[in-house]
Amino acid sequence: MEHTTFPPDLMQLQAEWHRTYEALAAPDHARTIVLRRRLQWLSVRLWWHPYWSGPGRMPAARAELRDRVRTWQGQR
């Protein structure tokens, strides 16, 4: 899985998921419902992305996407 190329929209979805998850962990309780709904919506979009029915069939691809997005966000 070292040389997997993920589509840019999938990388962006995963990055948005991470940002939303981190915002949900913050102590701002006024936005909890909105953030939880957004996290669920992003999770569904990630799960059913067309990439997973093609080259990303292996379970390790999902873990690699998460790791790669964390690294990518750290470089920005």
mmCIF file of the N, C-alpha and C atoms, coordinates in Angstrom:
data_MODEL
# 
_entry.id   MODEL 
# 
loop_
_atom_site.group_PDB 
_atom_site.id 
_atom_site.type_symbol 
_atom_site.label_atom_id 
_atom_site.label_alt_id 
_atom_site.label_comp_id 
_atom_site.label_asym_id 
_atom_site.label_entity_id 
_atom_site.label_seq_id 
_atom_site.pdbx_PDB_ins_code 
_atom_site.Cartn_x 
_atom_site.Cartn_y 
_atom_site.Cartn_z 
_atom_site.occupancy 
_atom_site.B_iso_or_equiv 
_atom_site.pdbx_formal_charge 
_atom_site.auth_seq_id 
_atom_site.auth_comp_id 
_atom_site.auth_asym_id 
_atom_site.auth_atom_id 
_atom_site.pdbx_PDB_model_num 
ATOM 1   N N  . MET A 1 1  ? 0.804   -1.195 0.000  1.00 0.00 ? 1  MET A N  1 
ATOM 2   C CA . MET A 1 1  ? 0.000   0.000  0.000  1.00 0.00 ? 1  MET A CA 1 
ATOM 3   C C  . MET A 1 1  ? 0.856   1.272  0.000  1.00 0.00 ? 1  MET A C  1 
ATOM 4   N N  . GLU A 1 2  ? 2.133   1.159  -0.098 1.00 0.00 ? 2  GLU A N  1 
ATOM 5   C CA . GLU A 1 2  ? 3.012   2.316  0.001  1.00 0.00 ? 2  GLU A CA 1 
ATOM 6   C C  . GLU A 1 2  ? 2.850   3.296  -1.156 1.00 0.00 ? 2  GLU A C  1 
ATOM 7   N N  . HIS A 1 3  ? 2.450   2.822  -2.318 1.00 0.00 ? 3  HIS A N  1 
ATOM 8   C CA . HIS A 1 3  ? 2.410   3.679  -3.493 1.00 0.00 ? 3  HIS A CA 1 
ATOM 9   C C  . HIS A 1 3  ? 0.991   3.985  -3.946 1.00 0.00 ? 3  HIS A C  1 
ATOM 10  N N  . THR A 1 4  ? 0.066   3.950  -3.039 1.00 0.00 ? 4  THR A N  1 
ATOM 11  C CA . THR A 1 4  ? -1.321  4.228  -3.378 1.00 0.00 ? 4  THR A CA 1 
ATOM 12  C C  . THR A 1 4  ? -1.504  5.710  -3.666 1.00 0.00 ? 4  THR A C  1 
ATOM 13  N N  . THR A 1 5  ? -2.212  6.008  -4.727 1.00 0.00 ? 5  THR A N  1 
ATOM 14  C CA . THR A 1 5  ? -2.554  7.380  -5.059 1.00 0.00 ? 5  THR A CA 1 
ATOM 15  C C  . THR A 1 5  ? -4.037  7.562  -4.779 1.00 0.00 ? 5  THR A C  1 
ATOM 16  N N  . PHE A 1 6  ? -4.336  8.450  -3.862 1.00 0.00 ? 6  PHE A N  1 
ATOM 17  C CA . PHE A 1 6  ? -5.727  8.704  -3.517 1.00 0.00 ? 6  PHE A CA 1 
ATOM 18  C C  . PHE A 1 6  ? -6.240  9.906  -4.307 1.00 0.00 ? 6  PHE A C  1 
ATOM 19  N N  . PRO A 1 7  ? -7.513  9.869  -4.722 1.00 0.00 ? 7  PRO A N  1 
ATOM 20  C CA . PRO A 1 7  ? -8.080  11.013 -5.432 1.00 0.00 ? 7  PRO A CA 1 
ATOM 21  C C  . PRO A 1 7  ? -8.109  12.242 -4.519 1.00 0.00 ? 7  PRO A C  1 
ATOM 22  N N  . PRO A 1 8  ? -7.918  13.421 -5.086 1.00 0.00 ? 8  PRO A N  1 
ATOM 23  C CA . PRO A 1 8  ? -7.909  14.644 -4.269 1.00 0.00 ? 8  PRO A CA 1 
ATOM 24  C C  . PRO A 1 8  ? -9.196  14.871 -3.474 1.00 0.00 ? 8  PRO A C  1 
ATOM 25  N N  . ASP A 1 9  ? -10.349 14.526 -4.064 1.00 0.00 ? 9  ASP A N  1 
ATOM 26  C CA . ASP A 1 9  ? -11.599 14.731 -3.331 1.00 0.00 ? 9  ASP A CA 1 
ATOM 27  C C  . ASP A 1 9  ? -11.703 13.822 -2.116 1.00 0.00 ? 9  ASP A C  1 
ATOM 28  N N  . LEU A 1 10 ? -11.141 12.622 -2.212 1.00 0.00 ? 10 LEU A N  1 
ATOM 29  C CA . LEU A 1 10 ? -11.138 11.706 -1.079 1.00 0.00 ? 10 LEU A CA 1 
ATOM 30  C C  . LEU A 1 10 ? -10.201 12.209 0.022  1.00 0.00 ? 10 LEU A C  1 
ATOM 31  N N  . MET A 1 11 ? -9.060  12.736 -0.371 1.00 0.00 ? 11 MET A N  1 
ATOM 32  C CA . MET A 1 11 ? -8.131  13.317 0.607  1.00 0.00 ? 11 MET A CA 1 
ATOM 33  C C  . MET A 1 11 ? -8.789  14.501 1.315  1.00 0.00 ? 11 MET A C  1 
ATOM 34  N N  . GLN A 1 12 ? -9.492  15.326 0.557  1.00 0.00 ? 12 GLN A N  1 
ATOM 35  C CA . GLN A 1 12 ? -10.164 16.489 1.139  1.00 0.00 ? 12 GLN A CA 1 
ATOM 36  C C  . GLN A 1 12 ? -11.269 16.066 2.099  1.00 0.00 ? 12 GLN A C  1 
ATOM 37  N N  . LEU A 1 13 ? -12.040 15.058 1.732  1.00 0.00 ? 13 LEU A N  1 
ATOM 38  C CA . LEU A 1 13 ? -13.083 14.547 2.620  1.00 0.00 ? 13 LEU A CA 1 
ATOM 39  C C  . LEU A 1 13 ? -12.493 14.059 3.943  1.00 0.00 ? 13 LEU A C  1 
ATOM 40  N N  . GLN A 1 14 ? -11.408 13.314 3.856  1.00 0.00 ? 14 GLN A N  1 
ATOM 41  C CA . GLN A 1 14 ? -10.773 12.796 5.073  1.00 0.00 ? 14 GLN A CA 1 
ATOM 42  C C  . GLN A 1 14 ? -10.228 13.940 5.923  1.00 0.00 ? 14 GLN A C  1 
ATOM 43  N N  . ALA A 1 15 ? -9.662  14.959 5.281  1.00 0.00 ? 15 ALA A N  1 
ATOM 44  C CA . ALA A 1 15 ? -9.139  16.114 6.013  1.00 0.00 ? 15 ALA A CA 1 
ATOM 45  C C  . ALA A 1 15 ? -10.279 16.861 6.721  1.00 0.00 ? 15 ALA A C  1 
ATOM 46  N N  . GLU A 1 16 ? -11.412 17.018 6.036  1.00 0.00 ? 16 GLU A N  1 
ATOM 47  C CA . GLU A 1 16 ? -12.571 17.671 6.651  1.00 0.00 ? 16 GLU A CA 1 
ATOM 48  C C  . GLU A 1 16 ? -13.082 16.846 7.827  1.00 0.00 ? 16 GLU A C  1 
ATOM 49  N N  . TRP A 1 17 ? -13.064 15.512 7.685  1.00 0.00 ? 17 TRP A N  1 
ATOM 50  C CA . TRP A 1 17 ? -13.492 14.633 8.762  1.00 0.00 ? 17 TRP A CA 1 
ATOM 51  C C  . TRP A 1 17 ? -12.607 14.852 10.003 1.00 0.00 ? 17 TRP A C  1 
ATOM 52  N N  . HIS A 1 18 ? -11.286 14.918 9.791  1.00 0.00 ? 18 HIS A N  1 
ATOM 53  C CA . HIS A 1 18 ? -10.356 15.136 10.909 1.00 0.00 ? 18 HIS A CA 1 
ATOM 54  C C  . HIS A 1 18 ? -10.599 16.487 11.575 1.00 0.00 ? 18 HIS A C  1 
ATOM 55  N N  . ARG A 1 19 ? -10.778 17.533 10.773 1.00 0.00 ? 19 ARG A N  1 
ATOM 56  C CA . ARG A 1 19 ? -11.027 18.867 11.338 1.00 0.00 ? 19 ARG A CA 1 
ATOM 57  C C  . ARG A 1 19 ? -12.323 18.887 12.144 1.00 0.00 ? 19 ARG A C  1 
ATOM 58  N N  . THR A 1 20 ? -13.354 18.247 11.637 1.00 0.00 ? 20 THR A N  1 
ATOM 59  C CA . THR A 1 20 ? -14.637 18.203 12.331 1.00 0.00 ? 20 THR A CA 1 
ATOM 60  C C  . THR A 1 20 ? -14.513 17.410 13.629 1.00 0.00 ? 20 THR A C  1 
ATOM 61  N N  . TYR A 1 21 ? -13.802 16.306 13.590 1.00 0.00 ? 21 TYR A N  1 
ATOM 62  C CA . TYR A 1 21 ? -13.607 15.486 14.779 1.00 0.00 ? 21 TYR A CA 1 
ATOM 63  C C  . TYR A 1 21 ? -12.853 16.270 15.855 1.00 0.00 ? 21 TYR A C  1 
ATOM 64  N N  . GLU A 1 22 ? -11.821 16.994 15.456 1.00 0.00 ? 22 GLU A N  1 
ATOM 65  C CA . GLU A 1 22 ? -11.057 17.801 16.411 1.00 0.00 ? 22 GLU A CA 1 
ATOM 66  C C  . GLU A 1 22 ? -11.909 18.919 16.986 1.00 0.00 ? 22 GLU A C  1 
ATOM 67  N N  . ALA A 1 23 ? -12.753 19.540 16.164 1.00 0.00 ? 23 ALA A N  1 
ATOM 68  C CA . ALA A 1 23 ? -13.645 20.589 16.652 1.00 0.00 ? 23 ALA A CA 1 
ATOM 69  C C  . ALA A 1 23 ? -14.661 20.014 17.639 1.00 0.00 ? 23 ALA A C  1 
ATOM 70  N N  . LEU A 1 24 ? -15.103 18.807 17.402 1.00 0.00 ? 24 LEU A N  1 
ATOM 71  C CA . LEU A 1 24 ? -16.057 18.164 18.296 1.00 0.00 ? 24 LEU A CA 1 
ATOM 72  C C  . LEU A 1 24 ? -15.425 17.864 19.651 1.00 0.00 ? 24 LEU A C  1 
ATOM 73  N N  . ALA A 1 25 ? -14.140 17.603 19.664 1.00 0.00 ? 25 ALA A N  1 
ATOM 74  C CA . ALA A 1 25 ? -13.430 17.319 20.913 1.00 0.00 ? 25 ALA A CA 1 
ATOM 75  C C  . ALA A 1 25 ? -13.179 18.583 21.737 1.00 0.00 ? 25 ALA A C  1 
ATOM 76  N N  . ALA A 1 26 ? -13.323 19.746 21.129 1.00 0.00 ? 26 ALA A N  1 
ATOM 77  C CA . ALA A 1 26 ? -13.131 21.020 21.839 1.00 0.00 ? 26 ALA A CA 1 
ATOM 78  C C  . ALA A 1 26 ? -14.304 21.244 22.798 1.00 0.00 ? 26 ALA A C  1 
ATOM 79  N N  . PRO A 1 27 ? -14.106 22.058 23.826 1.00 0.00 ? 27 PRO A N  1 
ATOM 80  C CA . PRO A 1 27 ? -15.150 22.245 24.842 1.00 0.00 ? 27 PRO A CA 1 
ATOM 81  C C  . PRO A 1 27 ? -16.293 23.175 24.437 1.00 0.00 ? 27 PRO A C  1 
ATOM 82  N N  . ASP A 1 28 ? -16.474 23.471 23.169 1.00 0.00 ? 28 ASP A N  1 
ATOM 83  C CA . ASP A 1 28 ? -17.562 24.344 22.713 1.00 0.00 ? 28 ASP A CA 1 
ATOM 84  C C  . ASP A 1 28 ? -18.836 23.521 22.564 1.00 0.00 ? 28 ASP A C  1 
ATOM 85  N N  . HIS A 1 29 ? -19.647 23.480 23.595 1.00 0.00 ? 29 HIS A N  1 
ATOM 86  C CA . HIS A 1 29 ? -20.836 22.617 23.602 1.00 0.00 ? 29 HIS A CA 1 
ATOM 87  C C  . HIS A 1 29 ? -21.990 23.169 22.765 1.00 0.00 ? 29 HIS A C  1 
ATOM 88  N N  . ALA A 1 30 ? -21.928 24.428 22.393 1.00 0.00 ? 30 ALA A N  1 
ATOM 89  C CA . ALA A 1 30 ? -23.015 25.034 21.624 1.00 0.00 ? 30 ALA A CA 1 
ATOM 90  C C  . ALA A 1 30 ? -23.123 24.436 20.221 1.00 0.00 ? 30 ALA A C  1 
ATOM 91  N N  . ARG A 1 31 ? -22.028 23.947 19.690 1.00 0.00 ? 31 ARG A N  1 
ATOM 92  C CA . ARG A 1 31 ? -22.029 23.436 18.315 1.00 0.00 ? 31 ARG A CA 1 
ATOM 93  C C  . ARG A 1 31 ? -21.999 21.908 18.255 1.00 0.00 ? 31 ARG A C  1 
ATOM 94  N N  . THR A 1 32 ? -22.172 21.236 19.343 1.00 0.00 ? 32 THR A N  1 
ATOM 95  C CA . THR A 1 32 ? -22.031 19.778 19.383 1.00 0.00 ? 32 THR A CA 1 
ATOM 96  C C  . THR A 1 32 ? -22.950 19.073 18.395 1.00 0.00 ? 32 THR A C  1 
ATOM 97  N N  . ILE A 1 33 ? -24.203 19.447 18.366 1.00 0.00 ? 33 ILE A N  1 
ATOM 98  C CA . ILE A 1 33 ? -25.161 18.769 17.480 1.00 0.00 ? 33 ILE A CA 1 
ATOM 99  C C  . ILE A 1 33 ? -24.779 18.979 16.019 1.00 0.00 ? 33 ILE A C  1 
ATOM 100 N N  . VAL A 1 34 ? -24.441 20.189 15.672 1.00 0.00 ? 34 VAL A N  1 
ATOM 101 C CA . VAL A 1 34 ? -24.065 20.493 14.280 1.00 0.00 ? 34 VAL A CA 1 
ATOM 102 C C  . VAL A 1 34 ? -22.825 19.693 13.887 1.00 0.00 ? 34 VAL A C  1 
ATOM 103 N N  . LEU A 1 35 ? -21.834 19.660 14.769 1.00 0.00 ? 35 LEU A N  1 
ATOM 104 C CA . LEU A 1 35 ? -20.601 18.939 14.454 1.00 0.00 ? 35 LEU A CA 1 
ATOM 105 C C  . LEU A 1 35 ? -20.825 17.435 14.373 1.00 0.00 ? 35 LEU A C  1 
ATOM 106 N N  . ARG A 1 36 ? -21.662 16.900 15.236 1.00 0.00 ? 36 ARG A N  1 
ATOM 107 C CA . ARG A 1 36 ? -21.950 15.456 15.178 1.00 0.00 ? 36 ARG A CA 1 
ATOM 108 C C  . ARG A 1 36 ? -22.643 15.091 13.875 1.00 0.00 ? 36 ARG A C  1 
ATOM 109 N N  . ARG A 1 37 ? -23.590 15.927 13.454 1.00 0.00 ? 37 ARG A N  1 
ATOM 110 C CA . ARG A 1 37 ? -24.286 15.662 12.185 1.00 0.00 ? 37 ARG A CA 1 
ATOM 111 C C  . ARG A 1 37 ? -23.321 15.762 11.012 1.00 0.00 ? 37 ARG A C  1 
ATOM 112 N N  . ARG A 1 38 ? -22.429 16.763 11.060 1.00 0.00 ? 38 ARG A N  1 
ATOM 113 C CA . ARG A 1 38 ? -21.437 16.912 9.983  1.00 0.00 ? 38 ARG A CA 1 
ATOM 114 C C  . ARG A 1 38 ? -20.498 15.711 9.949  1.00 0.00 ? 38 ARG A C  1 
ATOM 115 N N  . LEU A 1 39 ? -20.083 15.244 11.117 1.00 0.00 ? 39 LEU A N  1 
ATOM 116 C CA . LEU A 1 39 ? -19.203 14.084 11.186 1.00 0.00 ? 39 LEU A CA 1 
ATOM 117 C C  . LEU A 1 39 ? -19.884 12.846 10.603 1.00 0.00 ? 39 LEU A C  1 
ATOM 118 N N  . GLN A 1 40 ? -21.157 12.671 10.905 1.00 0.00 ? 40 GLN A N  1 
ATOM 119 C CA . GLN A 1 40 ? -21.898 11.537 10.351 1.00 0.00 ? 40 GLN A CA 1 
ATOM 120 C C  . GLN A 1 40 ? -22.011 11.650 8.830  1.00 0.00 ? 40 GLN A C  1 
ATOM 121 N N  . TRP A 1 41 ? -22.314 12.853 8.341  1.00 0.00 ? 41 TRP A N  1 
ATOM 122 C CA . TRP A 1 41 ? -22.450 13.071 6.907  1.00 0.00 ? 41 TRP A CA 1 
ATOM 123 C C  . TRP A 1 41 ? -21.129 12.789 6.193  1.00 0.00 ? 41 TRP A C  1 
ATOM 124 N N  . LEU A 1 42 ? -20.025 13.295 6.757  1.00 0.00 ? 42 LEU A N  1 
ATOM 125 C CA . LEU A 1 42 ? -18.706 13.052 6.166  1.00 0.00 ? 42 LEU A CA 1 
ATOM 126 C C  . LEU A 1 42 ? -18.346 11.566 6.211  1.00 0.00 ? 42 LEU A C  1 
ATOM 127 N N  . SER A 1 43 ? -18.699 10.900 7.296  1.00 0.00 ? 43 SER A N  1 
ATOM 128 C CA . SER A 1 43 ? -18.414 9.464  7.423  1.00 0.00 ? 43 SER A CA 1 
ATOM 129 C C  . SER A 1 43 ? -19.114 8.667  6.335  1.00 0.00 ? 43 SER A C  1 
ATOM 130 N N  . VAL A 1 44 ? -20.367 9.010  6.067  1.00 0.00 ? 44 VAL A N  1 
ATOM 131 C CA . VAL A 1 44 ? -21.117 8.315  5.014  1.00 0.00 ? 44 VAL A CA 1 
ATOM 132 C C  . VAL A 1 44 ? -20.482 8.571  3.651  1.00 0.00 ? 44 VAL A C  1 
ATOM 133 N N  . ARG A 1 45 ? -20.120 9.823  3.381  1.00 0.00 ? 45 ARG A N  1 
ATOM 134 C CA . ARG A 1 45 ? -19.481 10.148 2.100  1.00 0.00 ? 45 ARG A CA 1 
ATOM 135 C C  . ARG A 1 45 ? -18.146 9.424  1.945  1.00 0.00 ? 45 ARG A C  1 
ATOM 136 N N  . LEU A 1 46 ? -17.381 9.340  3.034  1.00 0.00 ? 46 LEU A N  1 
ATOM 137 C CA . LEU A 1 46 ? -16.108 8.612  2.973  1.00 0.00 ? 46 LEU A CA 1 
ATOM 138 C C  . LEU A 1 46 ? -16.339 7.126  2.719  1.00 0.00 ? 46 LEU A C  1 
ATOM 139 N N  . TRP A 1 47 ? -17.265 6.545  3.438  1.00 0.00 ? 47 TRP A N  1 
ATOM 140 C CA . TRP A 1 47 ? -17.518 5.112  3.341  1.00 0.00 ? 47 TRP A CA 1 
ATOM 141 C C  . TRP A 1 47 ? -17.954 4.700  1.935  1.00 0.00 ? 47 TRP A C  1 
ATOM 142 N N  . TRP A 1 48 ? -18.801 5.516  1.301  1.00 0.00 ? 48 TRP A N  1 
ATOM 143 C CA . TRP A 1 48 ? -19.359 5.157  0.004  1.00 0.00 ? 48 TRP A CA 1 
ATOM 144 C C  . TRP A 1 48 ? -18.645 5.828  -1.176 1.00 0.00 ? 48 TRP A C  1 
ATOM 145 N N  . HIS A 1 49 ? -17.476 6.365  -0.963 1.00 0.00 ? 49 HIS A N  1 
ATOM 146 C CA . HIS A 1 49 ? -16.728 6.987  -2.064 1.00 0.00 ? 49 HIS A CA 1 
ATOM 147 C C  . HIS A 1 49 ? -16.414 5.921  -3.117 1.00 0.00 ? 49 HIS A C  1 
ATOM 148 N N  . PRO A 1 50 ? -16.547 6.252  -4.403 1.00 0.00 ? 50 PRO A N  1 
ATOM 149 C CA . PRO A 1 50 ? -16.317 5.277  -5.479 1.00 0.00 ? 50 PRO A CA 1 
ATOM 150 C C  . PRO A 1 50 ? -14.916 4.653  -5.476 1.00 0.00 ? 50 PRO A C  1 
ATOM 151 N N  . TYR A 1 51 ? -13.946 5.321  -4.899 1.00 0.00 ? 51 TYR A N  1 
ATOM 152 C CA . TYR A 1 51 ? -12.584 4.782  -4.860 1.00 0.00 ? 51 TYR A CA 1 
ATOM 153 C C  . TYR A 1 51 ? -12.541 3.413  -4.189 1.00 0.00 ? 51 TYR A C  1 
ATOM 154 N N  . TRP A 1 52 ? -13.371 3.219  -3.175 1.00 0.00 ? 52 TRP A N  1 
ATOM 155 C CA . TRP A 1 52 ? -13.327 1.968  -2.411 1.00 0.00 ? 52 TRP A CA 1 
ATOM 156 C C  . TRP A 1 52 ? -13.853 0.773  -3.192 1.00 0.00 ? 52 TRP A C  1 
ATOM 157 N N  . SER A 1 53 ? -14.585 1.000  -4.266 1.00 0.00 ? 53 SER A N  1 
ATOM 158 C CA . SER A 1 53 ? -15.056 -0.130 -5.077 1.00 0.00 ? 53 SER A CA 1 
ATOM 159 C C  . SER A 1 53 ? -14.054 -0.488 -6.169 1.00 0.00 ? 53 SER A C  1 
ATOM 160 N N  . GLY A 1 54 ? -12.989 0.285  -6.294 1.00 0.00 ? 54 GLY A N  1 
ATOM 161 C CA . GLY A 1 54 ? -11.957 0.022  -7.299 1.00 0.00 ? 54 GLY A CA 1 
ATOM 162 C C  . GLY A 1 54 ? -10.643 -0.355 -6.647 1.00 0.00 ? 54 GLY A C  1 
ATOM 163 N N  . PRO A 1 55 ? -9.624  0.477  -6.810 1.00 0.00 ? 55 PRO A N  1 
ATOM 164 C CA . PRO A 1 55 ? -8.283  0.132  -6.329 1.00 0.00 ? 55 PRO A CA 1 
ATOM 165 C C  . PRO A 1 55 ? -8.148  0.131  -4.805 1.00 0.00 ? 55 PRO A C  1 
ATOM 166 N N  . GLY A 1 56 ? -9.102  0.699  -4.098 1.00 0.00 ? 56 GLY A N  1 
ATOM 167 C CA . GLY A 1 56 ? -8.982  0.775  -2.642 1.00 0.00 ? 56 GLY A CA 1 
ATOM 168 C C  . GLY A 1 56 ? -9.720  -0.320 -1.904 1.00 0.00 ? 56 GLY A C  1 
ATOM 169 N N  . ARG A 1 57 ? -9.884  -1.465 -2.520 1.00 0.00 ? 57 ARG A N  1 
ATOM 170 C CA . ARG A 1 57 ? -10.660 -2.548 -1.902 1.00 0.00 ? 57 ARG A CA 1 
ATOM 171 C C  . ARG A 1 57 ? -10.022 -3.113 -0.640 1.00 0.00 ? 57 ARG A C  1 
ATOM 172 N N  . MET A 1 58 ? -8.718  -3.015 -0.533 1.00 0.00 ? 58 MET A N  1 
ATOM 173 C CA . MET A 1 58 ? -8.025  -3.606 0.616  1.00 0.00 ? 58 MET A CA 1 
ATOM 174 C C  . MET A 1 58 ? -8.308  -2.785 1.877  1.00 0.00 ? 58 MET A C  1 
ATOM 175 N N  . PRO A 1 59 ? -8.583  -3.442 3.003  1.00 0.00 ? 59 PRO A N  1 
ATOM 176 C CA . PRO A 1 59 ? -8.858  -2.717 4.247  1.00 0.00 ? 59 PRO A CA 1 
ATOM 177 C C  . PRO A 1 59 ? -7.722  -1.789 4.668  1.00 0.00 ? 59 PRO A C  1 
ATOM 178 N N  . ALA A 1 60 ? -6.507  -2.139 4.341  1.00 0.00 ? 60 ALA A N  1 
ATOM 179 C CA . ALA A 1 60 ? -5.361  -1.312 4.724  1.00 0.00 ? 60 ALA A CA 1 
ATOM 180 C C  . ALA A 1 60 ? -5.373  0.040  4.023  1.00 0.00 ? 60 ALA A C  1 
ATOM 181 N N  . ALA A 1 61 ? -6.108  0.148  2.911  1.00 0.00 ? 61 ALA A N  1 
ATOM 182 C CA . ALA A 1 61 ? -6.158  1.418  2.173  1.00 0.00 ? 61 ALA A CA 1 
ATOM 183 C C  . ALA A 1 61 ? -6.824  2.506  3.005  1.00 0.00 ? 61 ALA A C  1 
ATOM 184 N N  . ARG A 1 62 ? -7.836  2.150  3.780  1.00 0.00 ? 62 ARG A N  1 
ATOM 185 C CA . ARG A 1 62 ? -8.520  3.147  4.625  1.00 0.00 ? 62 ARG A CA 1 
ATOM 186 C C  . ARG A 1 62 ? -7.583  3.667  5.708  1.00 0.00 ? 62 ARG A C  1 
ATOM 187 N N  . ALA A 1 63 ? -6.814  2.779  6.298  1.00 0.00 ? 63 ALA A N  1 
ATOM 188 C CA . ALA A 1 63 ? -5.855  3.193  7.325  1.00 0.00 ? 63 ALA A CA 1 
ATOM 189 C C  . ALA A 1 63 ? -4.757  4.055  6.713  1.00 0.00 ? 63 ALA A C  1 
ATOM 190 N N  . GLU A 1 64 ? -4.317  3.692  5.529  1.00 0.00 ? 64 GLU A N  1 
ATOM 191 C CA . GLU A 1 64 ? -3.278  4.481  4.869  1.00 0.00 ? 64 GLU A CA 1 
ATOM 192 C C  . GLU A 1 64 ? -3.795  5.876  4.530  1.00 0.00 ? 64 GLU A C  1 
ATOM 193 N N  . LEU A 1 65 ? -5.045  5.971  4.107  1.00 0.00 ? 65 LEU A N  1 
ATOM 194 C CA . LEU A 1 65 ? -5.631  7.281  3.814  1.00 0.00 ? 65 LEU A CA 1 
ATOM 195 C C  . LEU A 1 65 ? -5.614  8.157  5.066  1.00 0.00 ? 65 LEU A C  1 
ATOM 196 N N  . ARG A 1 66 ? -6.037  7.608  6.196  1.00 0.00 ? 66 ARG A N  1 
ATOM 197 C CA . ARG A 1 66 ? -6.039  8.384  7.443  1.00 0.00 ? 66 ARG A CA 1 
ATOM 198 C C  . ARG A 1 66 ? -4.631  8.856  7.789  1.00 0.00 ? 66 ARG A C  1 
ATOM 199 N N  . ASP A 1 67 ? -3.663  7.963  7.685  1.00 0.00 ? 67 ASP A N  1 
ATOM 200 C CA . ASP A 1 67 ? -2.282  8.324  8.013  1.00 0.00 ? 67 ASP A CA 1 
ATOM 201 C C  . ASP A 1 67 ? -1.736  9.375  7.046  1.00 0.00 ? 67 ASP A C  1 
ATOM 202 N N  . ARG A 1 68 ? -2.004  9.187  5.777  1.00 0.00 ? 68 ARG A N  1 
ATOM 203 C CA . ARG A 1 68 ? -1.485  10.120 4.784  1.00 0.00 ? 68 ARG A CA 1 
ATOM 204 C C  . ARG A 1 68 ? -2.094  11.513 4.957  1.00 0.00 ? 68 ARG A C  1 
ATOM 205 N N  . VAL A 1 69 ? -3.379  11.583 5.284  1.00 0.00 ? 69 VAL A N  1 
ATOM 206 C CA . VAL A 1 69 ? -4.027  12.889 5.490  1.00 0.00 ? 69 VAL A CA 1 
ATOM 207 C C  . VAL A 1 69 ? -3.459  13.577 6.733  1.00 0.00 ? 69 VAL A C  1 
ATOM 208 N N  . ARG A 1 70 ? -3.212  12.819 7.788  1.00 0.00 ? 70 ARG A N  1 
ATOM 209 C CA . ARG A 1 70 ? -2.598  13.420 8.985  1.00 0.00 ? 70 ARG A CA 1 
ATOM 210 C C  . ARG A 1 70 ? -1.247  14.020 8.647  1.00 0.00 ? 70 ARG A C  1 
ATOM 211 N N  . THR A 1 71 ? -0.440  13.311 7.875  1.00 0.00 ? 71 THR A N  1 
ATOM 212 C CA . THR A 1 71 ? 0.872   13.808 7.464  1.00 0.00 ? 71 THR A CA 1 
ATOM 213 C C  . THR A 1 71 ? 0.712   15.022 6.554  1.00 0.00 ? 71 THR A C  1 
ATOM 214 N N  . TRP A 1 72 ? -0.220  14.945 5.628  1.00 0.00 ? 72 TRP A N  1 
ATOM 215 C CA . TRP A 1 72 ? -0.483  16.028 4.682  1.00 0.00 ? 72 TRP A CA 1 
ATOM 216 C C  . TRP A 1 72 ? -0.927  17.287 5.417  1.00 0.00 ? 72 TRP A C  1 
ATOM 217 N N  . GLN A 1 73 ? -1.800  17.128 6.408  1.00 0.00 ? 73 GLN A N  1 
ATOM 218 C CA . GLN A 1 73 ? -2.262  18.284 7.184  1.00 0.00 ? 73 GLN A CA 1 
ATOM 219 C C  . GLN A 1 73 ? -1.133  18.872 8.009  1.00 0.00 ? 73 GLN A C  1 
ATOM 220 N N  . GLY A 1 74 ? -0.251  18.052 8.494  1.00 0.00 ? 74 GLY A N  1 
ATOM 221 C CA . GLY A 1 74 ? 0.870   18.540 9.278  1.00 0.00 ? 74 GLY A CA 1 
ATOM 222 C C  . GLY A 1 74 ? 1.853   19.367 8.468  1.00 0.00 ? 74 GLY A C  1 
ATOM 223 N N  . GLN A 1 75 ? 1.901   19.124 7.160  1.00 0.00 ? 75 GLN A N  1 
ATOM 224 C CA . GLN A 1 75 ? 2.817   19.848 6.281  1.00 0.00 ? 75 GLN A CA 1 
ATOM 225 C C  . GLN A 1 75 ? 2.238   21.169 5.819  1.00 0.00 ? 75 GLN A C  1 
ATOM 226 N N  . ARG A 1 76 ? 0.944   21.358 5.974  1.00 0.00 ? 76 ARG A N  1 
ATOM 227 C CA . ARG A 1 76 ? 0.278   22.589 5.500  1.00 0.00 ? 76 ARG A CA 1 
ATOM 228 C C  . ARG A 1 76 ? 0.468   23.716 6.456  1.00 0.00 ? 76 ARG A C  1 
# 
